[in-house]
Amino acid sequence: MRYFAYILLAGAIALRLFVIEERPFHTDEAVQAFQTVQLMDTGVYKYTPTDKHGPLLYFLTAGIYKLTGIPTAELAEIHFRLIPLFSSLLLGALLISLRSSLSCTTLLVTIGIWAIAPLMVIYQTYYVQEALFVLFGWMLGVSFYKWIETREIKYALFIGLSAGLMQTSKETSVIIYFSLIAAMIPIIWRQQIVLETLRSVFNPRTLIYVFAPFLVLYVVLFSSFFTHMQGLWDGIITYLHYFERAGGAGHEKPFGYYFGMFWLHRSEGVWWSELSILFLTSASWVYLTRKAFFKEGKPDIVWYLGTAGLIQFFVYSVIAYKTPWLMLFSYSTSALLIGAFMSELLKKRMASKIVAYALVLILALELVDRLKLSTGRYAADARNPYLYVHTVKPFLKLEASLREMIEQRNPTVAIVSADFGWPIPWYFREYDKMGYFTDTNIPEDLDVYIVDARLDIPPWLNEIERFDFEFHGLRPGVPMLVYSRKVTAE
């Protein structure tokens, strides 16, 4: 049956490749790709605690494309999005490697959900840290569970390696650490091995095997291979800034934001829902908890990872700062819970088997329908609940218009926006006649002005005898006005 799992995994990768270029770069993707290109061009990267996540993604991407020899000017969106796509392949391979601990049904249903779930398809082709982060979170969870189960020292080494990869990816690693530890507490309590576990944890040999790989990764990457030692301290004090950002920092959402993403709702005439995921995750966890704690008495790795995901879901719901991609780990573990629940139903009488097949069919139909919408017509639309202030497709018309001007006139260009008009700096990173202004105190002798329409427009830009005018979109609620100086006949 594992061969069917490989086939599903291959299909999942093929699907992601099919939709990988359906959206222009999100601002966050563009910023991170820009920083990676700077690293490749200059060899310099300095971690800062205020505006960057961990350094791993940048060094990993730069290393891969340095080896390929592709010039940075030729790197496009797809090159960067292949990195999270590859991490999704590794996540699937990790799950398949657990086949001795999982039933065939659990394995196939989990990979099947991963393959077509809109949230996973989108963010496993998004050049942000989250896809790698989820892979490392699973590695850490599996290693921790296996170490508790066997006390083998190799799993302590894998714990340190996984935790180090997480820490050098993103500062929110502490939430995954907390979730995995919290989910383990009822397991060791139920098995009455609390004191034994504590003794093993604080065994000097265990601590060395855990912290050695963790510290090596932390020191090497945060110091930018020993060229920026301030990064070691900055990697710690970043939590002072993170606690501030946790209050929202302009991205604050209510407690029920994540639940509402999957609840039946209508967005400007378009219906969205993943009620089947919500229902089946809840039913699966209740059933598996009852089985683990009131029947067999030993929660398995499915219950452990699923519970950790639910704890993370709750923690992120409490934190005001919210974006859809933060749900990737919780969603991936929910699929595992559902797979195990379906496996249990198929062991029972015919009526339960029929229910299981019906539930899987309903789930598949719902996910396929949402996937078609979210990666097709609404792939870069504000009505897509899986996206967050994504660059709208009309931006591509702005990009094409500006490239045509550059080809014909080689103009001087001003981008006037409080946030520099990202992702414009990425798409025109090779053009050296473009300047960026955060307000409308701008020189009047340039050829083209691309101005955030939310700013106060200088009156002289509206002089129709001097400028041609175009209207374009950048992000939801962010229209851009393009003023191009009229060319006078010689």
N, C-alpha and C positions, 0 to 999 in steps of 0.2 A: 504493500500500500504506500510505502514511502515514495515509490516512483510517481504516484499520482500527486504527492506533495511537491515533488520537483517540477512536475508539469504545471501545477497551479502557480508555483513560484515563478517559473519562466513566463507564464501568461501575465502575471502581475507586473513583471519587469517590462514586457512588451507593451502593455497598456500604458505604463508610465512614459515609455519612450514615445508613444503615439501622441500623448497630450503635453509633452514636456515644453513645447514652444507655443502653447495656446495663449499664454499670458506674457505681456512685457514684464520687465523686472519690477518687483516691488521696491520701494525706497530702501528697506533694510537689505534686500539682496544687492541692490546697486552699490550701497555704501560699503558692504563687505567685499564685494567683488573689486571695487575701486581700491580698498585698502590692500587686498591681496596683490593686485597689479603693482601697486606702489612697492610692496615688499619684493616682488620679483624684479622690478626695475632698479631698485636702489639697494636691495639686500638689507634694508633697515626696517625693523618693526619695534615699536615701543608700546607696551601695554599701558593703558591709562584707565584708572578706576571709574571714570565718569561716563565715557561714551563708547566703550568697547566691551564685548564679551571676551571669553578666554581666547588665548592665542592659537589653540590647536587647529581650528578650521583654516586659518590663514596659512600656517606653516605647512599643513598637509596638502592643501591645494597648490600652493606655490611649489612645493617639492615635486608633486606629480607632474605639473606642467613644465617645470624646468627640465625634467627628464625627457619629456616628449619633444622639447625644442620648439614648441609653437610660440611665435612672437606674441608678446602681450597685446599688441595692436590687433591681432587676429582672434583673440579670445572673445567669444560671444556668450550669450546667456546659457546655451546648452552645455558648454564646457564646464561651467560652474555648477550647473544643476545635476551633472552626472555624479558629482561627489555625494550628495544626499541619496541619489538613486542607488549608487553602489552600496551605501550603508543599509538601504532597505533589503538589498540582496543578502547582505551578511546577517541581518536580523532574521530573515527567513531561514537561512542556513543554520543559525543558532537554534531556532525552534525545532527544525528537523533533527538536529543533533540530540534533542531531548526525547526522541521517540521511544526510548526505553522507559521513560517515566510518563508517557502520554499514550492514550489510546489512538488508534488510527483515525477514529471519528473526530476526536479532539484536535488532532493535527490538521486534518483536512478542512474542518470547519473554520478553524482559526486562520489558516492561510487564505482560505476562500474569502473570509470577511476582509482581511488585510488587502486582498487583491483588488476589491471593488469598492471599499469604503471611501467616500469622497475626501474625508479629512486626511486619510493616509495617502491617497493618490496625489493630492495637491501638495502636502507638505513633505513628502518624500521626493519631490522634485522642486524643492524650494531652497535656494541657497542661503539658508540660515542654519543655526547650530542644532535645531531640534531633532532632525533625523539621526544625526550622529549621537546626540544626547540620549535618545530613546534606545539606540543600540547599546550604548555603554550602560544605561540603566538596567536593561535586561541582563547584560553580562554580570553586573554587580549583584542583582537579585538572585540569579541562578547560582553564582559563586557562593553567596552568603548562605543560601539554603543548603547547598551541597556541603559546605563546611560545617554547618550545624548538624547535618545528618551524619557525616563521616569523620569529622575532625582531621581530615587529611590536609597536610600542610600546603599542598599545591593549590588548594582552594583559597587559602589565606593569601597566597601570592596573587591569585586571580582577583581577589577582593581589592587588594592594593592597586593592581594594574587598572582595574575597571574604575575605581574611585578616582584615581589620578587622571584618567582620560576624561571622566566627567568634570572634574574640577577645572581642568585646563580647557574645557569646552565652554562652560557657562556657570556663572555664580549660583544659579538656582539649583545646582547639584545638592545643596544642603536640604532642599525640600524632598528630593528623592531619598537621600540618606535617612531623613526622619521617617519617611513613609515606609521604607523597607525595614527599619528597626522596629517601628511601631507595629507593623504587621507580624513581625517575628515574636513579639512578646507573648501573645496568647498561645503560640505554638510551644515555646519552651515551658510556659506555665502549665499547659495541659499535659505535657510529657514529664513534668516534674524534674526538669533538668536546669533550673535557673542557676543554682549555685555552681553546678558543673560547667555551665556555659560561661559564667562570669570568670571562673578560674582559668578556663581555656582562653578567653579573650585577653586576659591580662598576663598570660604566660609570655615571658620575654621573647621566646622563639616566634610565637604567633605575631607579636607586635612588630618584630623585625621584618618578617615576611610581608606584613601588610604595609608598613610605613616605608620600607625601602623603595619599592617601585613607585609608590605614591609621591614621595619626596623627590625622586629622580625626575619624574615627569614634571612636577611642579617647578622645581628649580631650573631645569633646562629650558622649559618653554616660557615661563613667566620672565626669566632673565634674558630671553631672546638669545639663547645659546651663549650665555655669560657676557653679553655685550650691553645689557641694561639691567644692572642689579637692583635698581629702584623698583623694577617690576615685581620683585619678590614681596616687598612691603605693600605695594599697590594692590596686589592680589588679595591681600588681607583687608585693607581698609576699604576695598570696594563695597564691603557689606554696610558700611556707614551710608554710602550713596544708595545702595540697594534698599535699605530700610526706608529711605526717603521716597524712592520710586514706588515702593510697595503701597504707598498711599494713593497712587494713581498716576501722578505726573502727567496729567492730560489724557490718560488711558483708563481712568476709573470707570468701573462698571458695577452694577448691583450684584448682590450675592447670587441671584439666580441666573446670571448671564449665560453660564455654560449649560445649565439645564435647559434654558430657553433655546439654545442653538439646535437642540435635538427634538424639542417639543414641537408639536404641530403649530405652525404660525404662518402668517401671510406677510410678505414683504413687497409692497407696491404691486399687488396683483398676482404675485407668484407664491404658490404654496410650497412650504418646505417642512420636512418631518423625518425624524429617525425614531419614531415611537417604538418600533420593534427593538432597536438597540437598548433604549431605556428600559423597556419592559423585560427583555430577556436578560439584561445585565442584573437587574434587581432580582428576578426569579432565580437566576443561576446562582447568585451569591447566597441567597437564603437557603436554597436547596443544598448547596455544597457545604455551607456552614453547619446545617443540621446534620448532614452526613458525617462531617469531620469531627464534630464536638459531641454529638449525642448518639452516634452509632459506632463508627470505627475508632474514634478517639485519636486520630493522627491526621491533621491537615496536611495535604500534599502540596506540591510546588504550584499547582494551579490555584488553589485557594490562597496561597501565600502571595503570589504575584498579583492576582486579582484584587486581593484586599489592599495591597500596597497601592495599586492604581486608584482604588476608591478613596483611600486616605488622601492621596495627592489631589484627587478631584475636589474633595472637601476643603483642603488647605488652600488651593488656588481659588476656590469660590469665596473664601473668607477674605483673601487679599484683594484689595481694590483694583490693583493693576491687572488687567486681563487682556489677552489676545488669543485668538482661536488655536494657534499652533501649540500653546501650552498644554492642550488636552491630548497631545499625541501619545504620551506614555499611558495615560489612563485609558484611552480608547483601545490601544493595542492589547492591554491586559483584560479589558472587557471582552474582547473577542475570544481570548483564551477561556474565560469563564463560560461563555456561551457554548464554545466547543465542547467543554467538559460536560455541561448540562445536557446537550444533545446526545452525547455518548451515553450518559446515564439513562436517558429516556429510551434509547434504542436497546437497552438490555432488558427492558420490561415487556409487558404484554403487548399484543398487537395494537390495542387502542393507543398506548403510549407511543409506539413507533409511528403510528399515523399522525399523532400530534406533533412529533418531532419533525417528520418530513414536511408537514404543513407549515410549521414555524420557520423552518429553514427556507422554504419556498417564499413565504411572505417577506422574510428578511432580505432574501436575495433580490426579489422584485423591487422592494423599496430602495435598496442601496443602488441598484442599477439605474433606477429612475432618477435618483438624486445625483448620481454620477454623471449621467447624460446632461443634466441641467448645469451642474457646477463646473464641468470641464468643456462644455459646448457653448451654448448661447450665452450663458452667464459666467463664463470662465474668468472674466475680469470686470464683473458688474457689481455695483454696490449692493444689489439685492441678494447676492450670494452670501449666505450666513457663515460660510467657512473662510471667507476672506476678510481682511481688515485693512481699510483705507488703501486698497490696492490701486496701482496705476491703471487707469481706464484705457480701453482699447483705442478711443479717439486720440490718445497721446501719440499713437503711431503715425497719425496724419500730421501732427505737429513735427514729429521727427523727420518725416519725409519732406515736408515743406521746407524745413530749415536746411536739410541736406541739399535740396535743390538750389536754394539761395547760395549756399556755400560753393557749390559747384559752378554756378553761373557768375557770382559776384565777388566771392571771397570776402564777405563783409566783416566788419567789427560788430560783435554781438554782446548785448548786456542781458543777463538773466537777473530779473529783479524779483526776489522772493525771500521771505524771512528764513526759509529753510533751504535756500539755494536752488530750489526747483528740482530736487531729486525726483526721478533718476536722470534728469538731463545731464548732470556732470559725468555720469557713466557713459552715456551714449555718445557724447562729444568730447571724450577725454583726450583725443588726439588733436583736437582743433585748438590752436594757440591764440586765436583772436576772439576768445570768449571770456568775458569777465562776469563776476558774480557780486550782486549788491543786495543787501538785506532791507534797504528802504529806497524810496524814490528820489533820494538826493544823488542824482546821476548826471553824468556829462551829457550835453546836448548834441555832440558832434559824432555820435556813433551811427551805424547803418541800420541795425536791427535791435529792437527792444522787445523782450519777452517778459511780460509783467504779470504778476499775480493780481487778478482782478479784485481781490479783497483789499488791496492797498489803495491809497489816494493817488489817482493818476494825475501826473502833472498836466496842466492845460495845454502846453505846447505839443504834447504827443497827440492830441486830438485835432490838430490842425490838418484838415483833410488835403490841403494843397501840398503838404510836406510828407505825409505818411499814408501808405496803404495799410489796411487793417484786416486782421483775421482773428477769429475766436476759436480757441481749442480747449480741450479738457486735459487735466493732469491726473488728479485723483478725485474721488467723490467730494463735491463741494469746493473744489479748487480749480476754477476756470483760469485759463491763461490768455492774456491779450497779446497779440503779436503785431507790433508796429514796424513796418519796413519802409525805410526812406525811399521816396520815389526817385527813380533814376531820370535825370534830365538829359534830354538829347543834346549831343555835342554839336 
